[in-house]
């Protein structure tokens, strides 16, 4: 009972100290507030504006500059840009989170097995990871999408495959560094299974770097999905997505710059907030890295 | 040293085989028929079958793969499915554009990134440092193709200072180079700043200060030289990804380079073209990594002594 209480207390204090350090970082806080707002926008998009508004084409209203009726103007098909930006938030964050979830899951499994068992297993898995890493991630994503076809699931597969190596390496590295420590020995001595040791003792210890990397990578993923959409291999029209909006707007950007400036700014706000939170988390989790 | 170089080049072989196998499998085993795309909708079934036979597409996948590797080893990368041009010739014709873009991009990043990063670190927490770090953060967060679009809007459409697309003169390369440099530049600034901050606190810097070395000598002789090591890695990695990854920028600026070729070939299921360009980029990246590792030895003599050892790659010890 006492032990239980002590463990709980200790856990809380670690989280708390991270939060205290994080809180002191103004830039990270701003990033977190913006990120939370984006998440709220993504989750409650249908309360802000109807999905129909984002895809219904009103030809008489086409190519309007921002006004009171259409805050962000309208595009070449007369669709309301504000509604499209709002629903684009949902698409981008959703794709980002899903991609990270897939990449983290597989990366953790591969990295944990490689790091824990070492030897030939490690060698084979890591050579495979090296090969994946040597292929430019954008090219891998484009090939997978070209092969499987566009669609949300395929895009998530395409983007997560190239991110798996990164997470596998992080997990492997932290496992190698704690594998030899006494508390692992102790767990082994009282007969804990490999699976239990990995999931109960090793992965929680690698969680910090994984979270930091996940936050920063999610920013990259939002950039990647918009790039894919921009060359027509990402989210397909008429679904509202920021990169697709840029692609559709670029032909008219000369006379209607708002078609490309606004979606671009949306991407920047989202990625910037993720990067600010990621930087802040990294500094808070490992104060030694902060200068 | 020679032994190390040979070993590293040999290590490239399994990686290349792995990459070629993965890409070949993705291209071959998935739906989409290059023959149908080539002949168009008007082709009859007989024509399609005949064409498939001629191209060897009816053989089992592994047979096709082994044949490809065999031919490639003889320097024959095949002909494009799309327009029948010689794949290797096409690559060679397009590579200079991509190389130029990558070199300009890296030059911009290094020439601006390292000095700015040093200033930011030396004047830590000053107004300049704050502005620099925020700008760098902003640059890592913007899509490079969007930066490209914005530059086209401003410099080509509004001010008519620079051409929007093409590769005819050096002026055509200004905007694309800046667009592809943005991310690398930001990474270099951040990296230089943080390694410099690390180095500034080292004992040998304090010693140098104590013996009365000038600020200039301390920054250049003692700090920068030690801070450069991780920075070189970043430069190498980014140069590699610029060679293979400038696809979107090349598409925006209509530059006939490797990146735009890859995008077009992947979409057309042009397996020979995709394979050759991927392998080409992989070799280029491998060679660049090797050069980076050799450069380490010149920047850091401690590493030279390890070149004979098993784990000689500088990257592994990060």
Interface residues (C-beta under 8 A of the other chain):
Chain A: X27 X127 X128 X130 X131 X132 X134 X135 X136 X137 X138 X139 X142 X143 X144 X146 X147 X148 X149 X219 X223 X226 X227 X230 X231 X233 X243 X246 X250 X253 X254 X257 X260 X261 X264 X267 X268 X271 X272 X275 X276 X279 X289 X291
Chain B: X14 X15 X18 X19 X22 X23 X26 X27 X30 X31 X32 X124 X134 X137 X138 X140 X141 X142 X143 X145 X146 X149 X150 X152 X153 X157 X194 X197 X198 X201 X241 X244 X245 X247 X248 X251 X262 X263 X266 X267 X269 X274 X278 X281 X282 X285 X286
